[in-house]
């Protein structure tokens, strides 16, 4: 047995396996990732409800958000390594269970804050596991004999689409019920549980794409991600990453608070609308994003950053004029930049990582990207006016864009593994 056989997961040769009945197994993984993304984002429009109806303090509500990241970040890093060792199906099944447990606990949130904390922790674990493993599994099932008609970027687009649409539907369902429906603190979560349970069966149908190790490598070896040191990843992808979810947080996390006076008693509906608008814009732009992406440059990443800069300018105008309408325009532009950047970032990751590193590097990419969610918290904690802070943030974004442009055509991956080693 070679070192490669024992150090990394061994790929199965492409061969038929259980599918969705059409001969293409990827839709079931797409649906599983979709439901896990729903689990993570259904809480976003509920924050105002918990603060205004249950009278939780701003600090407690912020902690509800933070505990989510505590579950998400380790899952992003660990799940990819585990899936490369034991296969994709087991971690994705765990992700489905995490999502079901999360929603069940959140439905008990009227009893006390403890189920909310635990529910948010499990929601983070569900999304982190699904994003790291599901994105990789989709990529593997969107090529070769599994899907002969798919192009090279199909896996990244499908993963990005599943995440954005699932997040949008989660926010739309929960936010609409919270604003107008019955049992607002229970019904949104029960709907998610009922919709998710069938995926405990669906996730068993797609074929496995890795074979479990016959050699038990140590934990440190399994968690190591050599391709994360690739100069292309460090100087291009990782620079763009945090701005993607910073855009989401600014668009439908921070804007509803800043524009609360202009929305009157429809704050929950407005927060929900911004979530859906930004995420749908991110989904609709993705076919264009594939054409913008280039294998010979960072064109996709640069276009994403420039678009996000435009979104920040529109947001500044919305806050300066206290206009909820301009806020919606900002959400559209932010969503477009997010969609372009997510597709381009995933395509860059798939070009950089060797097959045995792909799930782990995907997890690292998402972990870096999710750092952007702390931007509104940082801005709110600083003792300066909102507009000057947003202006300073724009300056940092411009600097990041210029830094990426410096590496526009540098450190391009050739073959997967040899290029990663050469650029270390």
C-alpha positions in Angstrom: 0.0 0.0 0.0 1.4 3.4 -1.0 1.7 6.4 1.3 -1.1 8.1 -0.6 -3.3 5.1 0.1 -2.7 5.3 3.8 -2.4 9.0 4.4 -5.5 10.1 2.6 -8.9 8.9 1.5 -8.8 6.8 -1.7 -11.2 7.9 -4.4 -13.6 5.3 -5.8 -13.5 4.8 -9.5 -16.6 6.4 -11.0 -19.3 3.7 -11.1 -23.0 3.6 -10.8 -24.6 3.8 -7.4 -27.9 4.6 -5.9 -29.3 7.7 -7.4 -32.4 9.9 -7.6 -33.8 7.8 -10.4 -32.5 10.0 -13.2 -29.1 8.5 -13.2 -27.6 11.6 -11.5 -27.2 11.4 -7.8 -26.3 15.1 -7.0 -29.9 16.4 -6.4 -30.2 14.5 -3.1 -27.0 16.0 -1.8 -28.1 19.4 -3.1 -31.4 19.0 -1.1 -29.6 17.9 2.0 -27.3 21.0 1.9 -30.4 23.1 1.2 -32.1 21.9 4.4 -29.1 22.4 6.5 -28.7 26.0 5.2 -32.3 26.5 6.1 -31.6 25.4 9.6 -28.8 28.0 10.0 -30.5 31.1 8.6 -34.1 30.7 9.9 -33.0 32.4 13.2 -31.8 35.6 11.6 -35.1 37.4 11.3 -36.2 36.1 14.7 -33.7 38.3 16.6 -36.1 41.2 16.8 -38.8 38.9 18.1 -36.7 37.6 20.9 -35.6 41.1 21.8 -39.0 42.8 21.6 -41.4 40.1 22.7 -39.3 38.0 25.1 -37.4 41.1 26.2 -34.0 39.5 26.0 -31.2 42.1 26.3 -29.1 43.2 23.3 -26.2 41.3 24.9 -28.1 38.1 25.2 -29.3 38.3 21.6 -25.7 38.9 20.5 -24.7 35.8 22.4 -27.4 33.8 20.6 -25.6 34.7 17.4 -22.2 34.0 18.8 -22.9 30.5 20.1 -23.9 29.6 16.5 -20.3 30.4 15.4 -19.0 28.3 18.3 -20.7 25.3 16.7 -20.0 26.3 13.1 -16.2 26.9 13.1 -15.1 23.6 14.6 -17.5 21.7 12.4 -16.2 23.4 9.3 -12.6 22.4 10.1 -13.2 18.9 11.6 -16.0 17.6 9.4 -13.9 17.9 6.2 -11.1 15.9 7.8 -13.5 13.3 9.1 -15.2 12.9 5.7 -11.9 12.4 4.0 -11.3 9.6 6.4 -14.6 7.8 6.7 -16.5 9.0 3.6 -19.1 11.7 2.9 -22.3 10.0 3.9 -21.7 9.6 7.6 -20.9 13.3 8.3 -23.8 14.5 6.1 -26.2 12.2 8.0 -24.9 13.8 11.2 -25.5 17.2 9.7 -29.1 16.3 9.0 -29.5 15.1 12.6 -27.8 18.3 13.9 -30.3 20.4 12.0 -33.3 18.4 13.4 -32.0 18.6 17.0 -31.4 22.4 16.5 -34.9 23.2 15.4 -36.4 20.9 18.1 -34.5 22.8 20.8 -35.3 26.2 19.4 -39.0 25.3 19.4 -38.6 24.9 23.1 -37.2 28.4 23.4 -40.3 29.8 25.1 -39.4 27.8 28.2 -36.0 29.5 28.8 -32.9 30.7 27.0 -31.1 27.4 27.5 -32.8 25.6 24.6 -32.0 28.6 22.4 -28.3 28.5 23.2 -28.2 24.8 22.6 -30.3 25.0 19.5 -28.0 27.7 18.0 -25.0 25.5 18.8 -26.4 22.6 17.0 -27.5 24.8 14.1 -23.9 25.9 13.7 -22.8 22.3 13.7 -25.3 21.4 11.0 -24.3 24.2 8.7 -20.6 23.8 9.3 -20.7 20.1 8.6 -22.9 20.4 5.6 -20.9 23.2 4.0 -17.6 21.5 4.4 -18.7 18.0 3.3 -21.8 18.7 1.2 -19.9 21.2 -1.0 -17.2 18.6 -1.7 -19.7 15.7 -2.3 -21.6 17.9 -4.8 -18.4 18.7 -6.6 -17.5 15.0 -6.8 -21.0 14.0 -8.0 -21.0 16.7 -10.6 -18.3 15.2 -12.7 -17.2 12.1 -14.5 -19.7 9.2 -15.0 -21.8 10.6 -12.1 -22.8 13.6 -14.3 -21.1 13.4 -17.8 -22.9 16.6 -19.0 -21.8 18.8 -16.2 -19.1 21.4 -16.8 -16.1 22.0 -14.5 -17.8 24.6 -12.4 -21.1 22.8 -11.9 -20.3 21.5 -8.4 -19.3 24.9 -7.1 -22.4 26.6 -8.6 -24.7 23.9 -7.2 -23.3 24.1 -3.7 -23.5 27.8 -3.7 -27.0 27.7 -5.0 -28.1 25.2 -2.4 -26.7 27.3 0.4 -28.1 30.6 -0.8 -31.6 29.3 -1.6 -31.8 27.2 1.6 -30.8 30.3 3.6 -33.3 32.4 1.8 -36.2 30.0 2.4 -35.3 29.6 6.0 -35.4 33.3 6.6 -38.6 33.8 4.6 -40.5 31.1 6.4 -39.4 32.1 9.9 -39.6 35.8 9.3 -43.1 35.7 7.7 -44.5 33.6 10.6 -42.8 35.8 13.2 -44.4 38.9 11.7 -47.9 37.6 10.8 -48.4 33.9 11.7 -49.4 31.9 14.8 -47.1 30.5 17.4 -44.1 32.5 16.0 -41.6 31.0 18.4 -42.5 27.4 17.7 -44.1 26.9 14.2 -41.1 28.0 12.0 -38.9 25.4 13.7 -41.5 22.6 13.6 -41.9 23.2 9.8 -38.2 22.8 9.4 -38.2 19.6 11.4 -41.0 18.1 9.3 -39.3 19.1 6.0 -35.9 17.8 7.1 -36.8 14.3 8.4 -37.1 12.7 4.9 -33.5 13.6 4.2 -32.4 11.1 6.8 -33.4 8.6 4.0 -32.5 10.7 1.0 -28.9 11.2 2.2 -28.4 7.4 2.1 -29.1 7.2 -1.6 -26.2 9.0 -3.4 -23.1 6.9 -4.0 -20.1 7.3 -1.7 -17.1 8.9 -3.3 -14.4 8.0 -0.9 -13.3 4.7 0.6 -12.7 4.7 4.4 -9.1 4.4 5.5 -7.5 1.0 6.2 -4.8 2.8 8.1 -5.7 4.8 11.2 -3.6 8.0 10.9 -3.3 10.3 13.9 -5.7 13.2 14.4 -3.1 15.8 13.7 -2.4 14.3 10.3 -6.1 14.1 9.5 -6.7 17.7 10.4 -3.7 19.1 8.6 -4.6 21.1 5.5 -1.3 21.6 3.5 -3.1 23.4 0.6 -4.3 26.1 3.0 -0.7 27.5 2.8 -0.9 27.7 -0.9 0.0 31.3 -1.9 -3.0 31.6 -4.1 -5.3 30.7 -1.2 -3.6 33.0 1.3 -3.2 36.0 -1.0 -6.4 35.9 -3.0 -9.1 33.6 -1.7 -8.6 34.2 2.1 -8.5 38.0 1.5 -11.9 37.9 -0.2 -13.5 35.4 2.1 -14.5 37.5 5.1 -16.1 40.1 2.9 -18.7 37.6 1.6 -20.4 37.1 4.9 -19.7 40.6 6.0 -21.9 41.6 3.1 -24.7 39.3 4.4 -24.3 40.6 8.0 -24.4 44.2 6.9 -27.3 43.7 4.5 -29.8 41.9 6.6 -28.3 41.9 10.0 -27.2 45.6 10.5 -29.3 47.5 8.0 -32.7 46.6 9.7 -31.4 48.0 12.9 -30.0 51.2 11.4 -33.2 51.8 9.4 -35.7 50.8 12.1 -37.2 54.2 12.3 -38.1 54.2 8.6 -39.8 50.8 8.7 -42.1 51.5 11.7 -43.8 48.4 13.0 -42.7 46.2 10.1 -39.2 45.7 11.3 -39.4 41.9 11.2 -40.9 41.9 7.8 -38.2 44.3 6.5 -35.4 42.2 8.0 -36.9 39.1 6.4 -37.3 40.9 3.0 -33.6 42.0 3.1 -32.5 38.4 3.9 -34.5 37.0 1.0 -33.6 39.8 -1.5 -29.9 39.5 -0.8 -29.8 35.7 -1.0 -32.0 35.4 -4.0 -29.9 38.0 -5.8 -26.9 35.9 -4.8 -28.5 32.8 -6.3 -29.6 34.5 -9.5 -26.2 35.9 -10.3 -24.4 32.5 -10.0 -24.8 31.5 -13.7 -23.2 34.8 -14.6 -20.5 34.3 -11.9 -19.3 31.1 -13.6 -18.7 33.1 -16.8 -16.9 35.8 -14.9 -14.6 33.4 -13.2 -11.3 32.8 -14.9 -8.8 30.0 -14.5 -5.9 32.3 -15.5 -6.7 35.3 -13.2 -8.5 36.4 -10.1 -11.2 38.2 -12.2 -14.1 36.6 -10.4 -12.8 37.6 -7.0 -12.0 41.1 -8.0 -15.5 41.6 -9.6 -17.0 40.3 -6.4 -15.0 42.7 -4.2 -15.8 45.7 -6.5 -19.5 44.8 -6.4 -19.4 44.5 -2.6 -17.8 48.0 -2.5 -20.7 49.3 -4.6 -23.1 47.7 -2.2 -21.4 49.4 0.8 -21.6 52.8 -1.0 -25.4 52.2 -1.5 -25.8 51.2 2.1 -24.1 54.4 3.3 -26.5 56.3 1.1 -29.4 54.4 2.7 -28.3 55.1 6.2 -27.5 58.8 5.4 -31.0 59.3 4.1 -32.8 56.9 6.4 -34.3 55.3 3.3 -35.6 51.7 3.5 -36.0 51.7 -0.3 -32.3 52.4 -0.8 -31.6 49.8 1.8 -33.3 47.2 -0.5 -31.1 48.3 -3.4 -28.1 47.8 -1.2 -29.3 44.3 -0.4 -29.5 43.5 -4.1 -26.0 44.7 -4.8 -24.6 43.0 -1.7 -26.3 39.8 -2.8 -24.8 39.9 -6.3 -21.3 40.5 -4.9 -21.8 37.6 -2.4 -23.0 35.2 -5.1 -20.1 36.1 -7.5 -17.6 35.8 -4.7 -18.9 32.5 -3.3 -18.9 30.8 -6.7 -15.4 32.2 -7.6 -14.0 31.4 -4.1 -15.2 27.8 -4.3 -13.9 27.4 -7.9 -10.5 28.7 -6.7 -10.5 26.2 -3.8 -11.3 23.4 -6.1 -8.4 24.3 -8.4 -6.0 24.7 -5.5 -6.8 21.6 -3.4 -5.7 18.1 -4.3 -8.6 15.6 -4.1 -7.5 14.4 -0.7 -7.5 17.9 0.7 -10.7 19.3 -1.0 -13.2 18.8 1.8 -10.8 20.2 4.4 -9.8 23.3 2.3 -13.5 23.9 1.6 -14.1 23.9 5.4 -11.2 26.3 5.9 -12.6 28.6 3.2 -16.0 28.8 4.8 -14.4 29.3 8.3 -12.5 32.2 7.0 -15.5 33.6 5.2 -17.7 33.4 8.3 -15.3 35.7 10.1 -17.2 38.4 8.2 -20.2 37.9 10.4 -18.5 39.7 13.3 -18.2 43.0 11.4 -21.5 44.5 12.6 -20.7 43.5 16.2 -17.3 45.2 15.9 -18.9 48.3 14.4 -21.5 48.5 17.1 -18.9 48.3 19.8 -16.7 51.1 18.5 -17.3 54.6 19.9 -17.7 56.4 16.6 -20.6 57.4 14.4 -22.2 54.9 12.0 -21.4 56.7 8.8 -17.7 57.3 9.6 -17.4 53.6 10.5 -19.0 52.5 7.3 -16.6 54.9 5.4 -13.6 53.4 7.2 -14.9 49.9 6.3 -15.1 51.0 2.7 -11.5 52.1 2.8 -10.5 48.6 4.1 -12.5 46.9 1.4 -10.7 49.0 -1.3 -7.4 48.1 0.2 -8.3 44.4 0.1 -9.3 44.7 -3.5 -6.0 46.3 -4.4 -4.1 43.6 -2.5 -5.9 40.9 -4.5 -5.2 42.7 -7.8 -1.5 42.5 -6.9 -1.8 38.7 -7.1 -4.2 38.8 -10.0 -2.3 36.3 -12.2 0.2 35.0 -9.6 0.5 31.5 -8.0 -2.0 29.9 -10.3 -2.4 26.2 -9.5 -1.3 23.8 -12.2 -1.8 20.2 -11.3 -3.4 19.9 -7.9 -0.8 18.4 -5.6 2.4 19.4 -7.4 1.4 23.0 -7.6 0.4 23.1 -3.9 3.8 21.8 -3.0 5.7 24.0 -5.3 4.0 27.2 -4.0 4.5 26.4 -0.3 
